[in-house]
Amino acid sequence: MATIVGGIGSSHTPTIGFALDARKQSDPVWAPIFAGFEPVQRWLREKQPDVLFFIYNDHVTSFFFDHYSHFALGVGEEYAVADEGGGPRQLPPVKGHPGLARHIATALTADDFDLAYFQGKPLDHGCFSPLSVMWPHEAGWPGAIVPLQVGVLEFPIPTARRCFRLGRALRRAIESYPENLRVAIVATGGLAHQVHGERAGFNNTPWDKEFLDLLEREPERLAELTIAQYAERGGLEGAEMIMWLIMRGALSARVKKLHSTYYLPSMTPIVTVIYEDDSPVAAHETDAEYRVRIERELAGVESLPGTYPFTLERSVKAYRLNRFLHQLIEPEFRRRFLADPEPLFEAAGLTAQERDLVRRRDWRALIRYGVIFFLLEKLAAVVGITNLHVYAAMRGETLEEFQRTRNVQMLYSVAGQGAQLKQ
Ligand code: FE
């Protein structure tokens, strides 16, 4: 079974990554940043976690306001470094852990948390700034991450209480994962700072110290505070401190503080803490009961004939192909696809099998492979056939045979106006 080896809290200011890239280790102004991370490096070396559950927020880099969510769980196989305006930092991509992420998604959903899922998105300084200083990566990262992006930028944002409760549910989720994984929970962000408006430059070191003290001893009190109270005490951007409550919620009621440093060089305090469990955590249900409960919603669906739920497993496996087909909503991509799909297959990095399935329009095999039906109907529209043709093909019937099973015979497609449909 997976175990939680402890929790890390860390600021995620871009200064940290900048200090590393600019090799400021021996500059007295910058040296305290590195000193603060040394115990974290040491602890990670000793504990050797296989996975870091990495709680951070994106800074309008990979997550935009066309679709903004509260808790976005990274379910993908790999995460690259994002370009935030001047080219991405020279860091290798870090592996994800789709198996653990899937399990956490199932467990948290059963506990009534509404998650979003993401993959194929690069991560910005919220993740890679602290990660690059705490984990060695010259010869590749020593383990994987499961990122959780918390939407703290567009109000209303999740409450502190919600974050704390999510941490509690997260602990149970991780500890019920059947593989022997060592998992550390890393929370990033804060502490008190504000970067916008006339209040830009606001800091509050006494509040930071009080926050750290309460986080260690009485986190429930921090869970009671409103976002406005966080903003008043710690600056509006400092309200991202609520993300630390997810980490704290995943640890035992009493924790052992192994390390804590605080350095306020410019706009944002650079803080690191390490906690380990220091009291037992009572479970309200046995492992077996818990497993049955979290699997309940989809239990039995696998035995339905000819049915392929679009699970995270299928989504991750067929992500490249689904993304390719999704581009068919763009007129220019459609035009190029119809003219000659081969260069597009190449550019998208599709496998030989994936290319073959699309070339042969093997609708049934595409579904079995992991393409969602609603992309098949787009492909059908582009190549000029109707939904009914696709339904018939998936059943292994001719159009006429399938039409005989319908009350009336009608043909339609999502092609929109001006579509030339084959009869
Ligand atoms: Fe931030």
Boltz pocket constraint, residues with backbone or C-beta under 6 A from the ligand:
constraints:
  - pocket:
      binder: B
      contacts: [[A, 12], [A, 57], [A, 59], [A, 126], [A, 189], [A, 190], [A, 237], [A, 240]]
      max_distance: 6.0
